[in-house]
Amino acid sequence: MKLPPEVEFHQDIRLFVYRPRGLINEAALNKVISIIEELEAATQEPFNRFSDTTDTHEVELNLKYVIHVSLHRRLSHKGRAPVKSAILATDSTLVHYARLLALLTQGSSIKVQVFQDRKEAAHWLGVPLELLAPKPSAANHSG
């Protein structure tokens, strides 16, 4: 499966990394959720997730959508092995929505935790900090 530039999948350590840039909206989240669901179907093995939202500068989401997606993921992951989903967020709106996701997935096989420190997220996921390091943007390569 060809992954978009904002997504990495480290099959060896079972880690999915999502690094959205700029705008995060329903279309962006629907795209990444479909990639996660395709990987879940293809691999049949659990994998943890890390979302680095620190390069997201605009949020176009609403409460109804976040609740709908949270419940969809909760139900579609029912009966699967537990996974961790670490969300690195510093924007207050994204922190709010990420905490809502964590609340709505409580008691399911998806354990969501919101972090403001990358090192803490790496520790919780049990992965090297380097794997969660920010990637330079394309704009930084043109100099």
N, CA, C and O atoms as a GROMACS GRO file, in nm:
protein
  572
    1MET      N    1   0.084  -0.118   0.000
    1MET     CA    2   0.000   0.000   0.000
    1MET      C    3   0.089   0.124   0.000
    1MET      O    4   0.180   0.137   0.081
    2LYS      N    5   0.060   0.214  -0.092
    2LYS     CA    6   0.134   0.341  -0.098
    2LYS      C    7   0.076   0.437   0.004
    2LYS      O    8  -0.043   0.467   0.003
    3LEU      N    9   0.163   0.485   0.093
    3LEU     CA   10   0.118   0.576   0.198
    3LEU      C   11   0.145   0.721   0.159
    3LEU      O   12   0.246   0.750   0.095
    4PRO      N   13   0.056   0.811   0.198
    4PRO     CA   14   0.080   0.954   0.171
    4PRO      C   15   0.196   1.004   0.256
    4PRO      O   16   0.235   0.939   0.353
    5PRO      N   17   0.253   1.121   0.221
    5PRO     CA   18   0.373   1.170   0.290
    5PRO      C   19   0.354   1.195   0.440
    5PRO      O   20   0.451   1.192   0.515
    6GLU      N   21   0.232   1.220   0.484
    6GLU     CA   22   0.209   1.247   0.626
    6GLU      C   23   0.195   1.120   0.711
    6GLU      O   24   0.173   1.128   0.831
    7VAL      N   25   0.208   1.004   0.647
    7VAL     CA   26   0.189   0.876   0.717
    7VAL      C   27   0.311   0.788   0.701
    7VAL      O   28   0.370   0.780   0.593
    8GLU      N   29   0.350   0.721   0.810
    8GLU     CA   30   0.455   0.618   0.808
    8GLU      C   31   0.401   0.496   0.880
    8GLU      O   32   0.322   0.507   0.974
    9PHE      N   33   0.443   0.378   0.835
    9PHE     CA   34   0.409   0.256   0.908
    9PHE      C   35   0.536   0.177   0.928
    9PHE      O   36   0.598   0.130   0.832
   10HIS      N   37   0.575   0.162   1.054
   10HIS     CA   38   0.694   0.085   1.091
   10HIS      C   39   0.648  -0.056   1.128
   10HIS      O   40   0.616  -0.084   1.243
   11GLN      N   41   0.645  -0.141   1.028
   11GLN     CA   42   0.592  -0.276   1.047
   11GLN      C   43   0.671  -0.356   1.150
   11GLN      O   44   0.615  -0.436   1.224
   12ASP      N   45   0.803  -0.334   1.153
   12ASP     CA   46   0.889  -0.411   1.243
   12ASP      C   47   0.854  -0.389   1.390
   12ASP      O   48   0.863  -0.481   1.470
   13ILE      N   49   0.812  -0.267   1.426
   13ILE     CA   50   0.776  -0.240   1.565
   13ILE      C   51   0.627  -0.212   1.582
   13ILE      O   52   0.582  -0.169   1.688
   14ARG      N   53   0.551  -0.235   1.474
   14ARG     CA   54   0.404  -0.221   1.479
   14ARG      C   55   0.364  -0.080   1.523
   14ARG      O   56   0.290  -0.063   1.620
   15LEU      N   57   0.413   0.021   1.450
   15LEU     CA   58   0.383   0.160   1.484
   15LEU      C   59   0.339   0.237   1.360
   15LEU      O   60   0.408   0.240   1.258
   16PHE      N   61   0.223   0.299   1.370
   16PHE     CA   62   0.166   0.386   1.268
   16PHE      C   63   0.189   0.529   1.312
   16PHE      O   64   0.154   0.565   1.424
   17VAL      N   65   0.249   0.612   1.226
   17VAL     CA   66   0.278   0.751   1.259
   17VAL      C   67   0.206   0.842   1.160
   17VAL      O   68   0.216   0.825   1.039
   18TYR      N   69   0.132   0.938   1.216
   18TYR     CA   70   0.057   1.036   1.135
   18TYR      C   71   0.102   1.175   1.174
   18TYR      O   72   0.097   1.213   1.291
   19ARG      N   73   0.148   1.252   1.074
   19ARG     CA   74   0.197   1.388   1.097
   19ARG      C   75   0.125   1.486   1.004
   19ARG      O   76   0.181   1.526   0.902
   20PRO      N   77   0.003   1.525   1.039
   20PRO     CA   78  -0.067   1.621   0.953
   20PRO      C   79   0.002   1.758   0.957
   20PRO      O   80   0.063   1.794   1.057
   21ARG      N   81  -0.010   1.832   0.848
   21ARG     CA   82   0.047   1.967   0.840
   21ARG      C   83  -0.062   2.063   0.795
   21ARG      O   84  -0.148   2.028   0.713
   22GLY      N   85  -0.059   2.183   0.850
   22GLY     CA   86  -0.155   2.286   0.806
   22GLY      C   87  -0.294   2.260   0.859
   22GLY      O   88  -0.317   2.263   0.980
   23LEU      N   89  -0.386   2.235   0.769
   23LEU     CA   90  -0.528   2.218   0.803
   23LEU      C   91  -0.559   2.074   0.841
   23LEU      O   92  -0.516   1.980   0.773
   24ILE      N   93  -0.634   2.057   0.948
   24ILE     CA   94  -0.688   1.925   0.981
   24ILE      C   95  -0.839   1.939   0.982
   24ILE      O   96  -0.896   2.020   1.055
   25ASN      N   97  -0.903   1.856   0.898
   25ASN     CA   98  -1.048   1.862   0.884
   25ASN      C   99  -1.104   1.721   0.867
   25ASN      O  100  -1.030   1.623   0.877
   26GLU      N  101  -1.234   1.713   0.841
   26GLU     CA  102  -1.297   1.582   0.828
   26GLU      C  103  -1.236   1.500   0.716
   26GLU      O  104  -1.213   1.380   0.732
   27ALA      N  105  -1.208   1.562   0.601
   27ALA     CA  106  -1.150   1.489   0.488
   27ALA      C  107  -1.015   1.429   0.525
   27ALA      O  108  -0.987   1.314   0.492
   28ALA      N  109  -0.930   1.506   0.594
   28ALA     CA  110  -0.798   1.457   0.635
   28ALA      C  111  -0.812   1.340   0.732
   28ALA      O  112  -0.742   1.239   0.718
   29LEU      N  113  -0.901   1.352   0.829
   29LEU     CA  114  -0.919   1.244   0.926
   29LEU      C  115  -0.983   1.121   0.862
   29LEU      O  116  -0.945   1.009   0.894
   30ASN      N  117  -1.079   1.141   0.772
   30ASN     CA  118  -1.140   1.027   0.703
   30ASN      C  119  -1.034   0.950   0.624
   30ASN      O  120  -1.036   0.827   0.621
   31LYS      N  121  -0.943   1.023   0.562
   31LYS     CA  122  -0.835   0.961   0.484
   31LYS      C  123  -0.744   0.876   0.573
   31LYS      O  124  -0.714   0.762   0.540
   32VAL      N  125  -0.702   0.932   0.685
   32VAL     CA  126  -0.610   0.858   0.773
   32VAL      C  127  -0.681   0.741   0.840
   32VAL      O  128  -0.620   0.636   0.860
   33ILE      N  129  -0.808   0.757   0.874
   33ILE     CA  130  -0.883   0.646   0.934
   33ILE      C  131  -0.898   0.532   0.833
   33ILE      O  132  -0.887   0.416   0.870
   34SER      N  133  -0.922   0.565   0.706
   34SER     CA  134  -0.934   0.458   0.607
   34SER      C  135  -0.801   0.385   0.589
   34SER      O  136  -0.799   0.264   0.566
   35ILE      N  137  -0.688   0.458   0.599
   35ILE     CA  138  -0.557   0.393   0.591
   35ILE      C  139  -0.537   0.299   0.710
   35ILE      O  140  -0.492   0.186   0.693
   36ILE      N  141  -0.571   0.346   0.830
   36ILE     CA  142  -0.560   0.262   0.949
   36ILE      C  143  -0.645   0.136   0.932
   36ILE      O  144  -0.598   0.026   0.961
   37GLU      N  145  -0.768   0.152   0.886
   37GLU     CA  146  -0.857   0.037   0.871
   37GLU      C  147  -0.808  -0.060   0.764
   37GLU      O  148  -0.824  -0.181   0.778
   38GLU      N  149  -0.748  -0.007   0.656
   38GLU     CA  150  -0.689  -0.095   0.554
   38GLU      C  151  -0.572  -0.174   0.611
   38GLU      O  152  -0.559  -0.293   0.586
   39LEU      N  153  -0.486  -0.107   0.690
   39LEU     CA  154  -0.373  -0.175   0.752
   39LEU      C  155  -0.421  -0.280   0.853
   39LEU      O  156  -0.365  -0.389   0.860
   40GLU      N  157  -0.524  -0.247   0.930
   40GLU     CA  158  -0.580  -0.344   1.025
   40GLU      C  159  -0.630  -0.468   0.952
   40GLU      O  160  -0.608  -0.580   0.997
   41ALA      N  161  -0.698  -0.448   0.840
   41ALA     CA  162  -0.752  -0.560   0.763
   41ALA      C  163  -0.640  -0.641   0.698
   41ALA      O  164  -0.645  -0.764   0.693
   42ALA      N  165  -0.538  -0.572   0.647
   42ALA     CA  166  -0.430  -0.640   0.576
   42ALA      C  167  -0.336  -0.716   0.667
   42ALA      O  168  -0.290  -0.824   0.633
   43THR      N  169  -0.307  -0.658   0.784
   43THR     CA  170  -0.206  -0.720   0.870
   43THR      C  171  -0.265  -0.815   0.972
   43THR      O  172  -0.199  -0.911   1.013
   44GLN      N  173  -0.386  -0.790   1.015
   44GLN     CA  174  -0.451  -0.871   1.119
   44GLN      C  175  -0.371  -0.875   1.249
   44GLN      O  176  -0.400  -0.956   1.337
   45GLU      N  177  -0.271  -0.788   1.262
   45GLU     CA  178  -0.193  -0.780   1.384
   45GLU      C  179  -0.209  -0.641   1.442
   45GLU      O  180  -0.218  -0.544   1.367
   46PRO      N  181  -0.214  -0.629   1.575
   46PRO     CA  182  -0.232  -0.497   1.635
   46PRO      C  183  -0.110  -0.407   1.611
   46PRO      O  184   0.003  -0.455   1.601
   47PHE      N  185  -0.135  -0.278   1.603
   47PHE     CA  186  -0.026  -0.181   1.595
   47PHE      C  187  -0.067  -0.054   1.667
   47PHE      O  188  -0.183  -0.012   1.663
   48ASN      N  189   0.031   0.006   1.733
   48ASN     CA  190   0.007   0.131   1.805
   48ASN      C  191   0.011   0.247   1.707
   48ASN      O  192   0.060   0.236   1.595
   49ARG      N  193  -0.041   0.361   1.755
   49ARG     CA  194  -0.048   0.479   1.670
   49ARG      C  195   0.014   0.599   1.742
   49ARG      O  196   0.008   0.611   1.864
   50PHE      N  197   0.074   0.687   1.662
   50PHE     CA  198   0.124   0.815   1.712
   50PHE      C  199   0.082   0.923   1.615
   50PHE      O  200   0.111   0.915   1.496
   51SER      N  201   0.013   1.023   1.666
   51SER     CA  202  -0.028   1.138   1.585
   51SER      C  203   0.041   1.262   1.637
   51SER      O  204   0.024   1.301   1.752
   52ASP      N  205   0.120   1.323   1.551
   52ASP     CA  206   0.193   1.446   1.585
   52ASP      C  207   0.121   1.563   1.520
   52ASP      O  208   0.136   1.586   1.400
   53THR      N  209   0.044   1.636   1.599
   53THR     CA  210  -0.036   1.746   1.543
   53THR      C  211   0.032   1.882   1.558
   53THR      O  212  -0.032   1.985   1.540
   54THR      N  213   0.161   1.883   1.592
   54THR     CA  214   0.228   2.010   1.621
   54THR      C  215   0.246   2.099   1.498
   54THR      O  216   0.267   2.219   1.512
   55ASP      N  217   0.238   2.043   1.377
   55ASP     CA  218   0.246   2.124   1.255
   55ASP      C  219   0.109   2.154   1.197
   55ASP      O  220   0.098   2.200   1.083
   56THR      N  221   0.006   2.130   1.274
   56THR     CA  222  -0.130   2.163   1.232
   56THR      C  223  -0.161   2.304   1.280
   56THR      O  224  -0.147   2.335   1.399
   57HIS      N  225  -0.203   2.389   1.188
   57HIS     CA  226  -0.224   2.529   1.222
   57HIS      C  227  -0.368   2.574   1.214
   57HIS      O  228  -0.402   2.684   1.256
   58GLU      N  229  -0.454   2.487   1.159
   58GLU     CA  230  -0.595   2.523   1.148
   58GLU      C  231  -0.678   2.397   1.168
   58GLU      O  232  -0.644   2.290   1.116
   59VAL      N  233  -0.785   2.410   1.244
   59VAL     CA  234  -0.871   2.296   1.275
   59VAL      C  235  -1.013   2.328   1.230
   59VAL      O  236  -1.074   2.426   1.275
   60GLU      N  237  -1.066   2.243   1.141
   60GLU     CA  238  -1.204   2.256   1.096
   60GLU      C  239  -1.277   2.126   1.128
   60GLU      O  240  -1.302   2.044   1.040
   61LEU      N  241  -1.310   2.109   1.255
   61LEU     CA  242  -1.383   1.991   1.302
   61LEU      C  243  -1.498   2.040   1.388
   61LEU      O  244  -1.501   2.156   1.431
   62ASN      N  245  -1.592   1.951   1.413
   62ASN     CA  246  -1.700   1.985   1.505
   62ASN      C  247  -1.725   1.868   1.598
   62ASN      O  248  -1.682   1.755   1.573
   63LEU      N  249  -1.795   1.897   1.704
   63LEU     CA  250  -1.820   1.798   1.808
   63LEU      C  251  -1.892   1.674   1.756
   63LEU      O  252  -1.854   1.562   1.789
   64LYS      N  253  -1.993   1.694   1.674
   64LYS     CA  254  -2.071   1.582   1.620
   64LYS      C  255  -1.981   1.486   1.541
   64LYS      O  256  -1.991   1.365   1.557
   65TYR      N  257  -1.893   1.541   1.456
   65TYR     CA  258  -1.803   1.458   1.376
   65TYR      C  259  -1.707   1.380   1.466
   65TYR      O  260  -1.688   1.260   1.446
   66VAL      N  261  -1.647   1.446   1.564
   66VAL     CA  262  -1.550   1.380   1.652
   66VAL      C  263  -1.618   1.267   1.730
   66VAL      O  264  -1.560   1.160   1.747
   67ILE      N  265  -1.739   1.290   1.778
   67ILE     CA  266  -1.813   1.185   1.849
   67ILE      C  267  -1.842   1.068   1.755
   67ILE      O  268  -1.823   0.952   1.791
   68HIS      N  269  -1.888   1.099   1.635
   68HIS     CA  270  -1.920   0.995   1.536
   68HIS      C  271  -1.797   0.909   1.504
   68HIS      O  272  -1.805   0.786   1.505
   69VAL      N  273  -1.684   0.974   1.477
   69VAL     CA  274  -1.561   0.902   1.444
   69VAL      C  275  -1.513   0.818   1.563
   69VAL      O  276  -1.470   0.704   1.546
   70SER      N  277  -1.520   0.875   1.682
   70SER     CA  278  -1.477   0.803   1.802
   70SER      C  279  -1.559   0.676   1.821
   70SER      O  280  -1.504   0.570   1.849
   71LEU      N  281  -1.689   0.687   1.807
   71LEU     CA  282  -1.775   0.570   1.825
   71LEU      C  283  -1.755   0.469   1.713
   71LEU      O  284  -1.757   0.348   1.737
   72HIS      N  285  -1.735   0.518   1.590
   72HIS     CA  286  -1.707   0.429   1.477
   72HIS      C  287  -1.580   0.348   1.503
   72HIS      O  288  -1.579   0.226   1.485
   73ARG      N  289  -1.472   0.415   1.546
   73ARG     CA  290  -1.346   0.345   1.571
   73ARG      C  291  -1.361   0.249   1.688
   73ARG      O  292  -1.305   0.139   1.686
   74ARG      N  293  -1.434   0.290   1.789
   74ARG     CA  294  -1.456   0.203   1.905
   74ARG      C  295  -1.525   0.073   1.861
   74ARG      O  296  -1.484  -0.036   1.900
   75LEU      N  297  -1.629   0.086   1.780
   75LEU     CA  298  -1.704  -0.031   1.734
   75LEU      C  299  -1.626  -0.114   1.633
   75LEU      O  300  -1.629  -0.237   1.638
   76SER      N  301  -1.557  -0.048   1.540
   76SER     CA  302  -1.485  -0.124   1.437
   76SER      C  303  -1.363  -0.196   1.493
   76SER      O  304  -1.311  -0.288   1.431
   77HIS      N  305  -1.316  -0.154   1.610
   77HIS     CA  306  -1.200  -0.218   1.671
   77HIS      C  307  -1.241  -0.320   1.778
   77HIS      O  308  -1.155  -0.383   1.840
   78LYS      N  309  -1.371  -0.335   1.799
   78LYS     CA  310  -1.422  -0.426   1.902
   78LYS      C  311  -1.375  -0.569   1.876
   78LYS      O  312  -1.379  -0.618   1.763
   79GLY      N  313  -1.330  -0.634   1.983
   79GLY     CA  314  -1.284  -0.772   1.971
   79GLY      C  315  -1.140  -0.787   1.925
   79GLY      O  316  -1.090  -0.899   1.917
   80ARG      N  317  -1.075  -0.678   1.894
   80ARG     CA  318  -0.934  -0.683   1.852
   80ARG      C  319  -0.842  -0.670   1.973
   80ARG      O  320  -0.885  -0.631   2.081
   81ALA      N  321  -0.716  -0.701   1.951
   81ALA     CA  322  -0.616  -0.686   2.057
   81ALA      C  323  -0.601  -0.539   2.092
   81ALA      O  324  -0.615  -0.453   2.006
   82PRO      N  325  -0.572  -0.509   2.218
   82PRO     CA  326  -0.556  -0.368   2.260
   82PRO      C  327  -0.442  -0.299   2.186
   82PRO      O  328  -0.338  -0.359   2.157
   83VAL      N  329  -0.463  -0.171   2.157
   83VAL     CA  330  -0.361  -0.086   2.097
   83VAL      C  331  -0.357   0.046   2.171
   83VAL      O  332  -0.453   0.085   2.238
   84LYS      N  333  -0.244   0.114   2.158
   84LYS     CA  334  -0.229   0.247   2.216
   84LYS      C  335  -0.227   0.350   2.105
   84LYS      O  336  -0.171   0.327   1.997
   85SER      N  337  -0.289   0.463   2.132
   85SER     CA  338  -0.288   0.574   2.038
   85SER      C  339  -0.245   0.699   2.113
   85SER      O  340  -0.320   0.754   2.194
   86ALA      N  341  -0.122   0.743   2.086
   86ALA     CA  342  -0.067   0.863   2.151
   86ALA      C  343  -0.087   0.982   2.059
   86ALA      O  344  -0.050   0.977   1.941
   87ILE      N  345  -0.145   1.088   2.112
   87ILE     CA  346  -0.167   1.209   2.034
   87ILE      C  347  -0.086   1.322   2.095
   87ILE      O  348  -0.109   1.360   2.210
   88LEU      N  349   0.009   1.374   2.018
   88LEU     CA  350   0.089   1.488   2.060
   88LEU      C  351   0.018   1.613   2.011
   88LEU      O  352   0.007   1.637   1.891
   89ALA      N  353  -0.030   1.694   2.107
   89ALA     CA  354  -0.108   1.813   2.071
   89ALA      C  355  -0.071   1.928   2.163
   89ALA      O  356  -0.060   1.912   2.284
   90THR      N  357  -0.053   2.045   2.102
   90THR     CA  358  -0.028   2.166   2.180
   90THR      C  359  -0.134   2.272   2.153
   90THR      O  360  -0.154   2.361   2.236
   91ASP      N  361  -0.202   2.264   2.040
   91ASP     CA  362  -0.311   2.356   2.008
   91ASP      C  363  -0.430   2.324   2.098
   91ASP      O  364  -0.470   2.207   2.108
   92SER      N  365  -0.488   2.425   2.162
   92SER     CA  366  -0.594   2.400   2.260
   92SER      C  367  -0.715   2.331   2.199
   92SER      O  368  -0.779   2.248   2.265
   93THR      N  369  -0.749   2.362   2.074
   93THR     CA  370  -0.863   2.298   2.009
   93THR      C  371  -0.834   2.150   1.986
   93THR      O  372  -0.919   2.064   2.011
   94LEU      N  373  -0.714   2.120   1.938
   94LEU     CA  374  -0.678   1.979   1.915
   94LEU      C  375  -0.666   1.902   2.046
   94LEU      O  376  -0.704   1.785   2.052
   95VAL      N  377  -0.615   1.965   2.150
   95VAL     CA  378  -0.609   1.900   2.281
   95VAL      C  379  -0.751   1.866   2.326
   95VAL      O  380  -0.775   1.756   2.376
   96HIS      N  381  -0.844   1.958   2.309
   96HIS     CA  382  -0.984   1.937   2.347
   96HIS      C  383  -1.043   1.816   2.272
   96HIS      O  384  -1.101   1.727   2.335
   97TYR      N  385  -1.027   1.813   2.140
   97TYR     CA  386  -1.083   1.702   2.061
   97TYR      C  387  -1.013   1.570   2.092
   97TYR      O  388  -1.077   1.464   2.095
   98ALA      N  389  -0.882   1.574   2.114
   98ALA     CA  390  -0.808   1.453   2.147
   98ALA      C  391  -0.852   1.396   2.282
   98ALA      O  392  -0.865   1.275   2.298
   99ARG      N  393  -0.875   1.485   2.378
   99ARG     CA  394  -0.924   1.438   2.510
   99ARG      C  395  -1.064   1.380   2.498
   99ARG      O  396  -1.098   1.285   2.568
  100LEU      N  397  -1.146   1.438   2.410
  100LEU     CA  398  -1.280   1.383   2.386
  100LEU      C  399  -1.269   1.243   2.327
  100LEU      O  400  -1.341   1.152   2.368
  101LEU      N  401  -1.179   1.225   2.230
  101LEU     CA  402  -1.155   1.092   2.172
  101LEU      C  403  -1.112   0.994   2.281
  101LEU      O  404  -1.161   0.881   2.285
  102ALA      N  405  -1.022   1.037   2.367
  102ALA     CA  406  -0.976   0.950   2.476
  102ALA      C  407  -1.092   0.911   2.567
  102ALA      O  408  -1.103   0.795   2.608
  103LEU      N  409  -1.178   1.006   2.598
  103LEU     CA  410  -1.294   0.980   2.684
  103LEU      C  411  -1.390   0.882   2.618
  103LEU      O  412  -1.439   0.789   2.682
  104LEU      N  413  -1.417   0.903   2.489
  104LEU     CA  414  -1.514   0.819   2.419
  104LEU      C  415  -1.464   0.679   2.387
  104LEU      O  416  -1.543   0.590   2.359
  105THR      N  417  -1.334   0.659   2.391
  105THR     CA  418  -1.280   0.525   2.366
  105THR      C  419  -1.243   0.452   2.496
  105THR      O  420  -1.194   0.340   2.491
  106GLN      N  421  -1.267   0.515   2.611
  106GLN     CA  422  -1.241   0.448   2.739
  106GLN      C  423  -1.320   0.318   2.745
  106GLN      O  424  -1.436   0.313   2.707
  107GLY      N  425  -1.254   0.214   2.795
  107GLY     CA  426  -1.321   0.086   2.808
  107GLY      C  427  -1.318   0.004   2.679
  107GLY      O  428  -1.366  -0.109   2.677
  108SER      N  429  -1.260   0.060   2.572
  108SER     CA  430  -1.250  -0.015   2.446
  108SER      C  431  -1.108  -0.070   2.433
  108SER      O  432  -1.025  -0.053   2.523
  109SER      N  433  -1.081  -0.135   2.321
  109SER     CA  434  -0.946  -0.189   2.299
  109SER      C  435  -0.849  -0.083   2.244
  109SER      O  436  -0.732  -0.113   2.220
  110ILE      N  437  -0.898   0.039   2.226
  110ILE     CA  438  -0.811   0.150   2.183
  110ILE      C  439  -0.788   0.240   2.303
  110ILE      O  440  -0.881   0.305   2.352
  111LYS      N  441  -0.665   0.245   2.348
  111LYS     CA  442  -0.628   0.329   2.463
  111LYS      C  443  -0.566   0.458   2.410
  111LYS      O  444  -0.454   0.456   2.358
  112VAL      N  445  -0.637   0.568   2.425
  112VAL     CA  446  -0.590   0.697   2.373
  112VAL      C  447  -0.536   0.779   2.488
  112VAL      O  448  -0.596   0.788   2.595
  113GLN      N  449  -0.420   0.840   2.465
  113GLN     CA  450  -0.362   0.930   2.562
  113GLN      C  451  -0.310   1.054   2.489
  113GLN      O  452  -0.252   1.043   2.381
  114VAL      N  453  -0.334   1.170   2.549
  114VAL     CA  454  -0.293   1.297   2.490
  114VAL      C  455  -0.167   1.345   2.560
  114VAL      O  456  -0.158   1.345   2.683
  115PHE      N  457  -0.069   1.386   2.481
  115PHE     CA  458   0.059   1.432   2.534
  115PHE      C  459   0.092   1.570   2.480
  115PHE      O  460   0.051   1.608   2.370
  116GLN      N  461   0.167   1.646   2.561
  116GLN     CA  462   0.223   1.771   2.512
  116GLN      C  463   0.374   1.761   2.505
  116GLN      O  464   0.442   1.857   2.468
  117ASP      N  465   0.426   1.644   2.540
  117ASP     CA  466   0.570   1.619   2.539
  117ASP      C  467   0.597   1.492   2.458
  117ASP      O  468   0.547   1.384   2.491
  118ARG      N  469   0.676   1.506   2.355
  118ARG     CA  470   0.709   1.395   2.264
  118ARG      C  471   0.779   1.280   2.337
  118ARG      O  472   0.753   1.163   2.309
  119LYS      N  473   0.868   1.315   2.431
  119LYS     CA  474   0.943   1.214   2.506
  119LYS      C  475   0.849   1.126   2.588
  119LYS      O  476   0.867   1.004   2.594
  120GLU      N  477   0.750   1.186   2.651
  120GLU     CA  478   0.652   1.110   2.729
  120GLU      C  479   0.570   1.017   2.639
  120GLU      O  480   0.539   0.904   2.678
  121ALA      N  481   0.536   1.064   2.520
  121ALA     CA  482   0.462   0.981   2.426
  121ALA      C  483   0.545   0.860   2.384
  121ALA      O  484   0.494   0.748   2.379
  122ALA      N  485   0.673   0.882   2.355
  122ALA     CA  486   0.762   0.772   2.316
  122ALA      C  487   0.774   0.670   2.429
  122ALA      O  488   0.770   0.549   2.404
  123HIS      N  489   0.788   0.719   2.551
  123HIS     CA  490   0.797   0.629   2.666
  123HIS      C  491   0.669   0.545   2.681
  123HIS      O  492   0.676   0.424   2.702
  124TRP      N  493   0.553   0.610   2.670
  124TRP     CA  494   0.425   0.540   2.685
  124TRP      C  495   0.407   0.434   2.576
  124TRP      O  496   0.355   0.325   2.601
  125LEU      N  497   0.452   0.467   2.453
  125LEU     CA  498   0.440   0.372   2.343
  125LEU      C  499   0.550   0.267   2.344
  125LEU      O  500   0.539   0.164   2.277
  126GLY      N  501   0.658   0.292   2.421
  126GLY     CA  502   0.768   0.198   2.426
  126GLY      C  503   0.851   0.196   2.298
  126GLY      O  504   0.899   0.091   2.256
  127VAL      N  505   0.867   0.314   2.236
  127VAL     CA  506   0.944   0.324   2.112
  127VAL      C  507   1.055   0.427   2.128
  127VAL      O  508   1.047   0.513   2.215
  128PRO      N  509   1.158   0.419   2.044
  128PRO     CA  510   1.265   0.520   2.050
  128PRO      C  511   1.212   0.659   2.016
  128PRO      O  512   1.131   0.674   1.924
  129LEU      N  513   1.257   0.758   2.089
  129LEU     CA  514   1.216   0.896   2.066
  129LEU      C  515   1.243   0.940   1.922
  129LEU      O  516   1.165   1.017   1.865
  130GLU      N  517   1.351   0.891   1.862
  130GLU     CA  518   1.388   0.930   1.725
  130GLU      C  519   1.277   0.899   1.625
  130GLU      O  520   1.258   0.974   1.529
  131LEU      N  521   1.204   0.791   1.647
  131LEU     CA  522   1.095   0.756   1.554
  131LEU      C  523   0.981   0.857   1.558
  131LEU      O  524   0.907   0.871   1.461
  132LEU      N  525   0.968   0.928   1.668
  132LEU     CA  526   0.861   1.025   1.683
  132LEU      C  527   0.907   1.168   1.656
  132LEU      O  528   0.829   1.262   1.665
  133ALA      N  529   1.036   1.183   1.622
  133ALA     CA  530   1.090   1.317   1.597
  133ALA      C  531   1.019   1.382   1.480
  133ALA      O  532   0.978   1.314   1.386
  134PRO      N  533   1.003   1.514   1.485
  134PRO     CA  534   0.938   1.581   1.372
  134PRO      C  535   1.020   1.568   1.245
  134PRO      O  536   1.143   1.566   1.248
  135LYS      N  537   0.950   1.558   1.134
  135LYS     CA  538   1.017   1.550   1.004
  135LYS      C  539   1.027   1.692   0.948
  135LYS      O  540   0.935   1.771   0.963
  136PRO      N  541   1.138   1.724   0.884
  136PRO     CA  542   1.149   1.857   0.825
  136PRO      C  543   1.046   1.872   0.714
  136PRO      O  544   1.019   1.778   0.639
  137SER      N  545   0.988   1.990   0.704
  137SER     CA  546   0.889   2.014   0.599
  137SER      C  547   0.959   2.034   0.466
  137SER      O  548   1.079   2.064   0.462
  138ALA      N  549   0.885   2.018   0.357
  138ALA     CA  550   0.941   2.033   0.223
  138ALA      C  551   0.999   2.174   0.205
  138ALA      O  552   1.097   2.193   0.133
  139ALA      N  553   0.937   2.271   0.270
  139ALA     CA  554   0.984   2.411   0.258
  139ALA      C  555   1.126   2.425   0.314
  139ALA      O  556   1.202   2.509   0.267
  140ASN      N  557   1.161   2.343   0.414
  140ASN     CA  558   1.294   2.352   0.474
  140ASN      C  559   1.403   2.294   0.384
  140ASN      O  560   1.521   2.317   0.408
  141HIS      N  561   1.363   2.217   0.281
  141HIS     CA  562   1.462   2.154   0.193
  141HIS      C  563   1.502   2.243   0.076
  141HIS      O  564   1.593   2.207   0.000
  142SER      N  565   1.438   2.355   0.059
  142SER     CA  566   1.461   2.435  -0.062
  142SER      C  567   1.568   2.543  -0.040
  142SER      O  568   1.569   2.642  -0.114
  143GLY      N  569   1.655   2.528   0.056
  143GLY     CA  570   1.747   2.636   0.082
  143GLY      C  571   1.882   2.597   0.057
  143GLY      O  572   1.974   2.677   0.075
   0.00000   0.00000   0.00000
